[in-house]
């Protein structure tokens, strides 16, 4: 016997108006009664950011300025070379060609540096998903009631992870009326999110050592 449960920070916004993506409570429509030992596993994570990180956006905008200035400089140089040419001399033509090649080389170098810096700005952080209805597990120098960790990349607006073989954790209660879910970072601190971000989770509940264990 098993079933799936879907939840997220927006599911109980009326009953729990202070819900955030980093910590939210879901009030279930009925009490779940587990008369035997059950376990739960996280099978899907959908994290939707409302906007890009402001620092990343500002840095990317600043990084784009050298490229635009280089293009303007190249266009001005080409225009001046064209207006100053009065006779089709071979020497002048070769000089103009060198100038254009140099400008193209400078632009390519600036674009490469901008791309490399933009990649550095997109930092990856590890996020742990925890719940108050499962047993604790050892995570480094502490214990947490966590299901799974996933990587969150700054600058990306959507993250979707599906786990065909989830890690199952034993339930620490026989009755569940509401779920409390929260996210912590590598240091055990609260994950900073925006009020307009959204996270959706899908859990799979099953009896421990049940007949349907082989399907996962």
C-alpha positions as YAML, in Angstrom:
chain: A
units: angstrom
residues:
- id: 1
  name: UNK
  ca: [0.00, 0.00, 0.00]
- id: 2
  name: UNK
  ca: [1.32, 3.46, -0.91]
- id: 3
  name: UNK
  ca: [0.23, 6.93, -1.97]
- id: 4
  name: UNK
  ca: [1.61, 10.26, -3.19]
- id: 5
  name: UNK
  ca: [1.30, 13.60, -1.43]
- id: 6
  name: UNK
  ca: [1.81, 16.96, -3.18]
- id: 7
  name: UNK
  ca: [2.60, 20.11, -1.25]
- id: 8
  name: UNK
  ca: [4.21, 23.54, -1.54]
- id: 9
  name: UNK
  ca: [4.46, 26.95, 0.08]
- id: 10
  name: UNK
  ca: [1.32, 28.21, -1.71]
- id: 11
  name: UNK
  ca: [-1.00, 25.30, -0.83]
- id: 12
  name: UNK
  ca: [-2.12, 26.62, 2.58]
- id: 13
  name: UNK
  ca: [-1.59, 30.36, 2.13]
- id: 14
  name: UNK
  ca: [-4.95, 31.21, 3.75]
- id: 15
  name: UNK
  ca: [-4.47, 29.06, 6.87]
- id: 16
  name: UNK
  ca: [-0.73, 29.80, 7.09]
- id: 17
  name: UNK
  ca: [-0.22, 33.31, 5.62]
- id: 18
  name: UNK
  ca: [3.41, 33.46, 6.76]
- id: 19
  name: UNK
  ca: [4.47, 30.57, 4.52]
- id: 20
  name: UNK
  ca: [7.65, 31.10, 2.52]
- id: 21
  name: UNK
  ca: [9.53, 28.80, 0.11]
- id: 22
  name: UNK
  ca: [12.20, 28.26, 2.78]
- id: 23
  name: UNK
  ca: [9.68, 27.29, 5.52]
- id: 24
  name: UNK
  ca: [6.01, 26.46, 5.09]
- id: 25
  name: UNK
  ca: [3.19, 24.50, 6.74]
- id: 26
  name: UNK
  ca: [0.53, 22.55, 4.85]
- id: 27
  name: UNK
  ca: [-2.74, 21.72, 6.59]
- id: 28
  name: UNK
  ca: [-4.06, 18.41, 5.24]
- id: 29
  name: UNK
  ca: [-7.76, 17.92, 4.42]
- id: 30
  name: UNK
  ca: [-7.86, 14.93, 6.78]
- id: 31
  name: UNK
  ca: [-5.72, 13.27, 9.41]
- id: 32
  name: UNK
  ca: [-3.42, 10.58, 8.06]
- id: 33
  name: UNK
  ca: [-3.53, 7.51, 10.32]
- id: 34
  name: UNK
  ca: [-0.56, 5.16, 10.06]
- id: 35
  name: UNK
  ca: [-1.37, 2.05, 12.08]
- id: 36
  name: UNK
  ca: [1.91, 0.41, 11.08]
- id: 37
  name: UNK
  ca: [5.45, 1.54, 10.32]
- id: 38
  name: UNK
  ca: [5.56, 3.78, 7.25]
- id: 39
  name: UNK
  ca: [8.25, 5.68, 5.42]
- id: 40
  name: UNK
  ca: [8.33, 8.59, 2.98]
- id: 41
  name: UNK
  ca: [10.59, 9.64, 0.13]
- id: 42
  name: UNK
  ca: [10.92, 12.80, -1.94]
- id: 43
  name: UNK
  ca: [10.24, 12.07, -5.63]
- id: 44
  name: UNK
  ca: [10.03, 15.55, -7.20]
- id: 45
  name: UNK
  ca: [11.21, 19.11, -6.55]
- id: 46
  name: UNK
  ca: [10.06, 22.15, -8.54]
- id: 47
  name: UNK
  ca: [11.60, 25.45, -7.49]
- id: 48
  name: UNK
  ca: [10.43, 28.54, -9.36]
- id: 49
  name: UNK
  ca: [12.16, 31.89, -8.83]
- id: 50
  name: UNK
  ca: [10.17, 35.02, -9.61]
- id: 51
  name: UNK
  ca: [13.23, 36.94, -10.83]
- id: 52
  name: UNK
  ca: [16.97, 36.66, -11.19]
- id: 53
  name: UNK
  ca: [19.20, 37.52, -8.26]
- id: 54
  name: UNK
  ca: [19.66, 41.30, -8.18]
- id: 55
  name: UNK
  ca: [23.45, 41.08, -7.70]
- id: 56
  name: UNK
  ca: [23.83, 38.68, -10.60]
- id: 57
  name: UNK
  ca: [21.64, 40.88, -12.80]
- id: 58
  name: UNK
  ca: [23.63, 44.01, -11.92]
- id: 59
  name: UNK
  ca: [26.97, 42.27, -12.57]
- id: 60
  name: UNK
  ca: [25.79, 40.91, -15.91]
- id: 61
  name: UNK
  ca: [24.64, 44.42, -16.92]
- id: 62
  name: UNK
  ca: [27.99, 45.89, -15.91]
- id: 63
  name: UNK
  ca: [29.85, 43.15, -17.75]
- id: 64
  name: UNK
  ca: [27.98, 43.94, -20.96]
- id: 65
  name: UNK
  ca: [29.17, 47.57, -21.02]
- id: 66
  name: UNK
  ca: [32.77, 46.90, -22.24]
- id: 67
  name: UNK
  ca: [31.39, 44.87, -25.14]
- id: 68
  name: UNK
  ca: [29.03, 47.69, -26.19]
- id: 69
  name: UNK
  ca: [31.83, 50.29, -25.95]
- id: 70
  name: UNK
  ca: [34.15, 48.11, -28.03]
- id: 71
  name: UNK
  ca: [31.48, 47.72, -30.73]
- id: 72
  name: UNK
  ca: [30.96, 51.51, -30.81]
- id: 73
  name: UNK
  ca: [34.71, 52.08, -30.99]
- id: 74
  name: UNK
  ca: [35.04, 49.60, -33.85]
- id: 75
  name: UNK
  ca: [32.16, 51.22, -35.75]
- id: 76
  name: UNK
  ca: [33.68, 54.71, -35.27]
- id: 77
  name: UNK
  ca: [37.10, 53.50, -36.38]
- id: 78
  name: UNK
  ca: [35.66, 51.91, -39.54]
- id: 79
  name: UNK
  ca: [33.70, 55.10, -40.33]
- id: 80
  name: UNK
  ca: [36.81, 57.30, -39.92]
- id: 81
  name: UNK
  ca: [38.89, 54.98, -42.07]
- id: 82
  name: UNK
  ca: [36.25, 55.14, -44.81]
- id: 83
  name: UNK
  ca: [35.97, 58.95, -44.79]
- id: 84
  name: UNK
  ca: [39.74, 59.47, -44.79]
- id: 85
  name: UNK
  ca: [40.36, 57.22, -47.80]
- id: 86
  name: UNK
  ca: [40.60, 59.36, -50.96]
- id: 87
  name: UNK
  ca: [42.51, 56.98, -53.24]
- id: 88
  name: UNK
  ca: [42.39, 53.17, -53.38]
- id: 89
  name: UNK
  ca: [46.04, 52.75, -52.41]
- id: 90
  name: UNK
  ca: [47.11, 49.23, -51.51]
- id: 91
  name: UNK
  ca: [49.01, 50.35, -48.39]
- id: 92
  name: UNK
  ca: [45.99, 52.18, -46.96]
- id: 93
  name: UNK
  ca: [43.74, 49.18, -47.65]
- id: 94
  name: UNK
  ca: [46.10, 46.86, -45.82]
- id: 95
  name: UNK
  ca: [46.29, 49.26, -42.85]
- id: 96
  name: UNK
  ca: [42.50, 49.46, -42.63]
- id: 97
  name: UNK
  ca: [42.28, 45.67, -42.72]
- id: 98
  name: UNK
  ca: [44.72, 45.40, -39.82]
- id: 99
  name: UNK
  ca: [42.73, 47.93, -37.79]
- id: 100
  name: UNK
  ca: [39.49, 46.03, -38.33]
- id: 101
  name: UNK
  ca: [41.15, 42.73, -37.41]
- id: 102
  name: UNK
  ca: [42.54, 44.28, -34.24]
- id: 103
  name: UNK
  ca: [39.13, 45.62, -33.24]
- id: 104
  name: UNK
  ca: [37.52, 42.22, -33.88]
- id: 105
  name: UNK
  ca: [40.25, 40.54, -31.80]
- id: 106
  name: UNK
  ca: [39.68, 43.00, -28.92]
- id: 107
  name: UNK
  ca: [35.90, 42.44, -29.08]
- id: 108
  name: UNK
  ca: [36.35, 38.66, -29.03]
- id: 109
  name: UNK
  ca: [38.65, 38.93, -25.99]
- id: 110
  name: UNK
  ca: [36.16, 41.15, -24.10]
- id: 111
  name: UNK
  ca: [33.26, 38.82, -24.95]
- id: 112
  name: UNK
  ca: [35.25, 35.81, -23.70]
- id: 113
  name: UNK
  ca: [36.12, 37.55, -20.41]
- id: 114
  name: UNK
  ca: [32.48, 38.61, -19.97]
- id: 115
  name: UNK
  ca: [31.29, 35.04, -20.54]
- id: 116
  name: UNK
  ca: [33.82, 33.62, -18.07]
- id: 117
  name: UNK
  ca: [32.93, 36.19, -15.39]
- id: 118
  name: UNK
  ca: [29.21, 35.57, -15.89]
- id: 119
  name: UNK
  ca: [29.78, 31.84, -15.32]
- id: 120
  name: UNK
  ca: [31.66, 32.59, -12.10]
- id: 121
  name: UNK
  ca: [28.81, 34.83, -10.89]
- id: 122
  name: UNK
  ca: [26.36, 31.90, -11.19]
- id: 123
  name: UNK
  ca: [27.15, 30.31, -7.85]
- id: 124
  name: UNK
  ca: [25.85, 26.86, -6.90]
- id: 125
  name: UNK
  ca: [24.61, 26.19, -3.37]
- id: 126
  name: UNK
  ca: [23.46, 22.95, -1.74]
- id: 127
  name: UNK
  ca: [19.97, 22.98, -0.21]
- id: 128
  name: UNK
  ca: [18.62, 20.37, 2.24]
- id: 129
  name: UNK
  ca: [14.88, 19.64, 2.34]
- id: 130
  name: UNK
  ca: [13.67, 18.82, 5.87]
- id: 131
  name: UNK
  ca: [10.33, 17.72, 7.34]
- id: 132
  name: UNK
  ca: [8.99, 17.43, 10.88]
- id: 133
  name: UNK
  ca: [7.37, 14.01, 10.32]
- id: 134
  name: UNK
  ca: [10.47, 11.86, 9.65]
- id: 135
  name: UNK
  ca: [13.41, 10.56, 11.68]
- id: 136
  name: UNK
  ca: [16.67, 12.47, 11.92]
- id: 137
  name: UNK
  ca: [19.73, 11.61, 9.85]
- id: 138
  name: UNK
  ca: [23.37, 12.55, 10.39]
- id: 139
  name: UNK
  ca: [24.44, 15.47, 8.19]
- id: 140
  name: UNK
  ca: [28.05, 16.42, 8.87]
- id: 141
  name: UNK
  ca: [28.37, 17.53, 12.49]
- id: 142
  name: UNK
  ca: [24.61, 17.71, 13.10]
- id: 143
  name: UNK
  ca: [21.40, 15.71, 12.71]
- id: 144
  name: UNK
  ca: [18.48, 16.81, 10.56]
- id: 145
  name: UNK
  ca: [15.10, 15.29, 9.60]
- id: 146
  name: UNK
  ca: [16.01, 15.68, 5.93]
- id: 147
  name: UNK
  ca: [14.84, 13.92, 2.79]
- id: 148
  name: UNK
  ca: [17.32, 14.97, 0.19]
- id: 149
  name: UNK
  ca: [19.69, 17.69, -0.95]
- id: 150
  name: UNK
  ca: [19.73, 19.42, -4.32]
- id: 151
  name: UNK
  ca: [21.86, 22.06, -6.05]
- id: 152
  name: UNK
  ca: [20.42, 25.53, -6.50]
- id: 153
  name: UNK
  ca: [22.13, 27.72, -9.15]
- id: 154
  name: UNK
  ca: [21.81, 31.48, -8.78]
- id: 155
  name: UNK
  ca: [20.58, 33.16, -11.94]
- id: 156
  name: UNK
  ca: [18.31, 30.28, -12.99]
- id: 157
  name: UNK
  ca: [14.58, 30.91, -12.78]
- id: 158
  name: UNK
  ca: [13.39, 27.28, -12.76]
- id: 159
  name: UNK
  ca: [14.72, 24.09, -11.23]
- id: 160
  name: UNK
  ca: [12.99, 20.74, -11.65]
- id: 161
  name: UNK
  ca: [14.29, 17.46, -10.24]
- id: 162
  name: UNK
  ca: [12.59, 14.06, -10.45]
- id: 163
  name: UNK
  ca: [13.96, 11.08, -8.52]
- id: 164
  name: UNK
  ca: [13.05, 7.63, -9.83]
- id: 165
  name: UNK
  ca: [14.74, 6.01, -6.83]
- id: 166
  name: UNK
  ca: [14.09, 8.25, -3.82]
- id: 167
  name: UNK
  ca: [15.66, 7.83, -0.40]
- id: 168
  name: UNK
  ca: [13.02, 6.64, 2.05]
- id: 169
  name: UNK
  ca: [13.02, 7.80, 5.68]
- id: 170
  name: UNK
  ca: [10.96, 6.30, 8.52]
- id: 171
  name: UNK
  ca: [8.03, 8.36, 9.82]
- id: 172
  name: UNK
  ca: [8.38, 9.52, 13.41]
- id: 173
  name: UNK
  ca: [4.63, 9.70, 14.08]
- id: 174
  name: UNK
  ca: [1.47, 7.62, 13.70]
- id: 175
  name: UNK
  ca: [-0.73, 10.60, 12.84]
- id: 176
  name: UNK
  ca: [-0.18, 13.55, 10.49]
- id: 177
  name: UNK
  ca: [-2.57, 16.50, 10.40]
- id: 178
  name: UNK
  ca: [-0.18, 19.09, 8.96]
- id: 179
  name: UNK
  ca: [3.26, 19.09, 7.40]
- id: 180
  name: UNK
  ca: [6.08, 21.46, 8.25]
- id: 181
  name: UNK
  ca: [8.76, 21.69, 5.55]
- id: 182
  name: UNK
  ca: [11.87, 23.87, 5.61]
- id: 183
  name: UNK
  ca: [15.08, 24.37, 3.65]
- id: 184
  name: UNK
  ca: [18.56, 24.76, 5.13]
- id: 185
  name: UNK
  ca: [21.94, 25.47, 3.55]
- id: 186
  name: UNK
  ca: [25.28, 23.69, 3.97]
- id: 187
  name: UNK
  ca: [25.90, 25.50, 7.27]
- id: 188
  name: UNK
  ca: [22.48, 24.63, 8.67]
- id: 189
  name: UNK
  ca: [21.18, 28.17, 8.21]
- id: 190
  name: UNK
  ca: [17.99, 29.37, 6.57]
- id: 191
  name: UNK
  ca: [17.92, 29.52, 2.77]
- id: 192
  name: UNK
  ca: [17.24, 33.06, 1.56]
- id: 193
  name: UNK
  ca: [14.30, 33.23, -0.87]
- id: 194
  name: UNK
  ca: [11.93, 35.87, -2.20]
- id: 195
  name: UNK
  ca: [8.31, 36.09, -1.02]
- id: 196
  name: UNK
  ca: [7.19, 35.62, -4.63]
- id: 197
  name: UNK
  ca: [9.27, 32.45, -5.21]
- id: 198
  name: UNK
  ca: [7.46, 29.11, -5.17]
- id: 199
  name: UNK
  ca: [8.46, 25.55, -4.34]
- id: 200
  name: UNK
  ca: [6.41, 22.41, -5.04]
- id: 201
  name: UNK
  ca: [7.24, 18.98, -3.63]
- id: 202
  name: UNK
  ca: [5.91, 15.47, -4.21]
- id: 203
  name: UNK
  ca: [6.36, 12.76, -1.58]
- id: 204
  name: UNK
  ca: [5.76, 9.02, -1.83]
- id: 205
  name: UNK
  ca: [4.50, 7.27, 1.31]
- id: 206
  name: UNK
  ca: [4.62, 3.50, 1.68]
- id: 207
  name: UNK
  ca: [4.59, 0.81, 4.34]
- id: 208
  name: UNK
  ca: [8.04, -0.24, 5.41]
- id: 209
  name: UNK
  ca: [9.13, -3.48, 3.72]
- id: 210
  name: UNK
  ca: [5.86, -3.44, 1.77]
- id: 211
  name: UNK
  ca: [5.14, -5.47, -1.34]
- id: 212
  name: UNK
  ca: [5.42, -2.39, -3.57]
- id: 213
  name: UNK
  ca: [9.05, -1.63, -2.56]
- id: 214
  name: UNK
  ca: [10.45, -3.32, -5.66]
- id: 215
  name: UNK
  ca: [8.87, -0.74, -7.97]
- id: 216
  name: UNK
  ca: [11.29, 1.98, -6.80]
...
